[in-house]
Amino acid sequence: MAPKRLARTPVMSRPTPRAVVTGGHGFIGSHIVSRLLDEGLEVLVLDLRAEPPAWLSGRERGWRVQALDITTEEAQRAVIDYRPDLVVHAAGQVRVGQSLVDPIGGAGANVIGTLRMLEAARAAGASGLVFFSSAAVYGEPLELPTPESHPTRPLSPYGVSKLAAMSYVEYYRRAGLLPAATLIPANVYGPGQEAGTEGSVVAAFMEAAVAGSPLHFEGDGRQTRDFVYVGDVVEAVWLTWRHLATAGGAWPEDADDARREAAATADHGRVLAHTSPAPGLPAPGLPAPGLPAPGREATFNVGTGVETSVADLGDLIERVSGRGLGRITHPARAGDISRSSLLPRLAQTTLGWRPRVNLPEGLALTLAWLGRRPR
């Protein structure tokens, strides 16, 4: 006997919809919180950092914070009790270097933490979960810009843990347990990013430009990245939730109940060895003949499709800031890919998303924010 299914809450159906944002005090998470508040949602932030970033202070109305570890049962229970319409899972261990030293810790945060949030969202009857993965799942690209159909060959334990978490997200979606989707952002930059955090080369270069200090390069500067503005990434989150809440994550409407019954058991998700799929349906978690591999239908690249070398980024920041800056080089980091650019094909065709802010514009917006940021 399958577990009783909780009714889904469609977008904006109750007077004030609710969202949970894990990692809501981080760079991307805090921008998501700000957007959701602007849209009129109530927000619960789960973050080990009890205090929000300074720029988000003064917006206490409509949101609250619980400083909880996402890998714990306590965090899972907090989400269930809040009964959100939306869960945005942006927390996790994000440092490639740290994953090389402590792969077990990284797997715990990225895999167990994701499972906790999936189970919590499912039990709470959320209308959607949006998971943040990483381009590290693709490894060294065979094709640029890299589409969502690219093979996944991660080069670090960090990438492996994100790929494992993606597989769980896709299982919950395909099994009919929860409308869920994965976003794979390119290198996100913009106001509020702190230098020294993972993928923060723009912030580091901007801080150097403001101070008139030399730019520090890891490697020779020829490595490329796809820089996407944080406001565009937040828009992708919003459009993804709209898609999940109205289309159920793109699985066929008439197969919804059959998928659930075939996939779920009384202990909330364990698939029995003797379970048979409904006629015409794939076995739980497996693609039907002719369908793309798991993860492709609800995995969206969020990038510009444009490669920019780190050296060219430095030149751009010099032009935007109007200052000439020196260059200091350091050894390249282990586990880093040499080139990266993401093709947002499915985000464009399924969500109607496309980047609005080009790199020079985004750098100018970030520099202007630095000039007026709260201290």
N, C-alpha and C positions, 0 to 999 in steps of 0.2 A: 504493500500500500504506500503510495507516494505521500509526502507531507502536504498538509493543507497549504494551498497557495494563497498568499496575501494579495489583496487587490492592489493593482498599480495605481499610482496617483498621477494623472496626466499633468503636463506642464501648466503651471499657474492655476490649478483647479481649486485650491483652497485659498482663503483670503491672503495669506502670507506664506508662500512656499518656503521650504527649508532646504539648506544645503550643508553638507559637511565638507570641509577642505582640510585634508591632511597636509602637513607642511605649510600651513597657511601663513606662517611668519617668515617663510623663505622668500627669495626674490620673485619667482614666478607665482607661488602660492598667494603672496600678499596682493599682487595685482589681480588675481582671480577673486579674492575676497572683496576687493574694492569694487570690481565690476558687478559682482552679485549683489552687493549692497546697493549699488546704483540702480540695479534692476528691481529692487524692492524685496529681495529675499532676506530671510533671517539666516544667519550663518553660525555654525559651530566650527571652531578651529581646533584641530588636534595637532599639537606641536610641542616638542620638548622644551622649546623656548617660550617661557611664559609671557614675555613682553613682545609686542609687535614692533616692527621697524618704525623708526621715528616718523617717517613720512605718512604712516598710516594712523598715527596717534591722533586723537581728537575725533575718531569715527566710532566711538564705543557703542553707539546706539545700533541695535539690530544684530549684534554679534557677541559671542562669548567664546572663551578659551578654556580648554582643558589641557594641561601639560602632561600628556600621556605618551607612553611608548606604544607605537602602532602594532608591535608584535605581541602585546599582552591581551588577555581576556578582558581586562578592565576597559581597554580602548574599544574593543569589539562591542562590549555591553553599552558603552557610552553612545555609540552610533545607533544601536538598536533602540535604546531608550529615547533618543532624539527624534526618531522616525523621519529621516530626511526624504525629500523628493529626489535629491541629487547627491551623489558622493563624488568628489574630485580627489583622486588619490595621487598627490604630488610629493609625498614624503618618501624617504628612503636613503640608502647609502649611495652617494653619487660620485665618490672619488675613485678614479681608476687605480691610482697608486695604492690607496689604502686596501683595495680589494686584492691586490697582489700580495700584501702582507697578511691580511686577515680575510681570506675568502669565506670562512664560516660566518663571521660577523656580518659580512655583506649579504650573504645568502639569507641569513635570518631576517635582516631588515627588509630586503627586497622581495623575498619569496613568502616568508611567513607573514610579514606585515600586509602584503597584498592579499593573501588568503583570508586574513582576519577581516579586511575591509570588504572583500567579496561576500563573505558569509554574513557580515553585519548588514550590508546593503540588501542582500537577498531576504534576510529575516525581517528587515524593516519595511519591505515592500517598496523600495526606492524605484523610481521610474528610470533611473540610469546611473551607471558608474563610469567615470572617465578616468582612465589610467595613463599616467605619464611614463613612457618608456624612454629609450635612448637610441640614437643612431649607432651606438656601439654594438647593437645586436647584428648589424650588417657586416661588421668587420671591414677589412680592406675592400673597397668597392670594385666590382667587376664592370660596373656600368655607372656613368655619371651623366646627368644627375641620376641618383639612385631611386628607382621606383619601389613601391610597396611589395612588388613581386620578387624583389631581389633575394637570393639565398641568404640565410642568416648564418654567419660564420664568425662569432665574436672572438676577439683577440685577448680578452681579459676576463677574469672572474666576474667583474662588474657587468660586462656585456652578457655573460652566461646567465647571471642571476636575473637580469632584466628580461632576457628571452624566456626563462622559465616562468617568470611572473606573467608575461604576455600569454603564454600557453594556458595558464590557469584562467586568465580573463576570457580568452577565446573559448575555453571549455564551458565556462558558465554561460556564455552567450549561446553557443551552439546547442547546448543541452537544454536551453530554455529556462534556466534558473534565474537569469537576470539580464536585462538589457545592458550591455556593456561594450565599451570600445576602448581602443588604445590609440594614443597620440604619440608619434615619434617626432619630437621637435628637433630642428637643426640647432645651431648655436644661438641661444636666445640672449639678447642684450637689451639694455634700456635703463631708464631711471630706476634707482633703488638697488641695482646690482652692486655687490661689494667685491672689490679687488681681492684676490686670494682664494675665492671660491672656485669650484670646478667650472671650467668653460668660461671664465670671466676675463678673457684677454681684452675685450673692449673696455671693461671697467678699469682694468689695470692700466691700459694705455691712456684712458681718459684722465685718471688720477695723475698720471705722470705729466700729461699735457697741462693740466691745471697748475701743477707744481713747477712746471718747467724742467722736469727731470728726464733723464734718458729713458728710452723704451727698452724693456728687457725681453729678449726673444728666447724661447726654448726651441733649439734647433736653428736652422739656417734661414727661417722665415719664408721658405718656399711652400711649406705645408698650407693647404687650403681648407677653408671652412665656409659654410653657408650660414650667414648671419641673418637672423630673423628677429624683427622688433617684437618686444614683449606684448604690446597692445594687439598685434596681429595674432599672437598665440592665444591670448585671452579670448579673442573673438572666435577662434577655432573651438575652444572649450564650450562656449555658449551655443554655437551651431551644432556641436556634437550632442549636447544634451537635448536640444530641440529634436534632432534626428532620432535619438534613442527613445524619447518620451512619446513621439508621435508615430514612429515606424517600428518600434520595438527592437531596434538594433539590426533591422534588415533581414530577419528571418521570415519565411513565408507565414502569413497570418493564419492560413487554414491548417498549418502543421504545428502551430504553437503548442496546443495541449498535448498532442501526441509526442512531441519532443520531450516535454516535461515528464510525462508519465514514463517514457522509456529511459530517461536519464536519471531521475531522482528516486531515492529510497527514503524510508522512514527516518533514517539518521541523517537526513539533510545533505544528500549529495553522493553517498557511496553507491557506485554502480554495481549491481549484482552480476555475477558471471553468467547467470542463466537468462538475464533480461534480453528480450528480443525487441528490435525496433518495430514500430508500426509499419504496415505495408507501404513501400515506396519511400521510406525514410532511411537515412544512414544510421548506423549504429551510433550511440551517444559519443560525441566528441570526435567523430570521424567524418570527413567530407564525403558527400555523395559522388558517384562517378561523374567526372567532367567538371566538378566544382574546383575552384582554386584551393590551394593548401590551407589548413586552418590558420586563422589570423589575418587573412587577406581581405575579407569582406568588411571587417570593422576595425581595420588598422589604417590610420591616416598619417602620412608624412605631413609635417607642418614646417615647410621651408620655402625658400624662394627659387630653388633650382639654379642658383648662381654661385659659382665658386669665387672666393676672394682669398688671395694669399695673405698670410699674416704680415708680410712685408708691405703689400699694397694697403692693408688696413692701417698700418702705421703712417703711410703717406697720406691717406685720406684724413686721418685725425690731425695731422700737421696742417692740412689745408683748412679743415673746419675750425680748428682752434687758432689758426694764424700764427703758430709758433713752430720754429725749427727745433727738432729734438734729436738727441744722440741715440745710438744703438749699442746695446750690450747683449752679447749672445751667451747662452748657456746650453749644456747638453740637452738633446731631445729626451722626452720622457718615455719610459718603457710602456708599451701597450697602446700608445697613441697611433691612430691611423694617419697616413700622409696626406690624403685628399678626402674631401667630403662635400657632398651637395645632394640635397633631397628633392626629388620630383614630387610635388603634392597633387598627383593626378586624381587619386580617389577623393581627397578633400575637396577638390574643385568640382568633380562630377557628382558626388554624393551629398556633400554639405553645402556646396555653393561658396566655399571659402577660397580666397586668394589673398596673398600679401598686399597690403595697401601702402606700406611705408618702405621706401627704398633705403639703402644703407646710408648715403649722405644725409638724407632727411632724418633718419633715426639717430645718427651720430649728433646732428645739430640739436635735436630734441633732448638727447641725453646730456649734452654739454650745457644747454640752457638750464636743465634741472639741477645739475651740479652747482651752478651759480646761485641757486636759490634754495638748495636743500636744507632741511632742518638739521641743526647740529645737536 
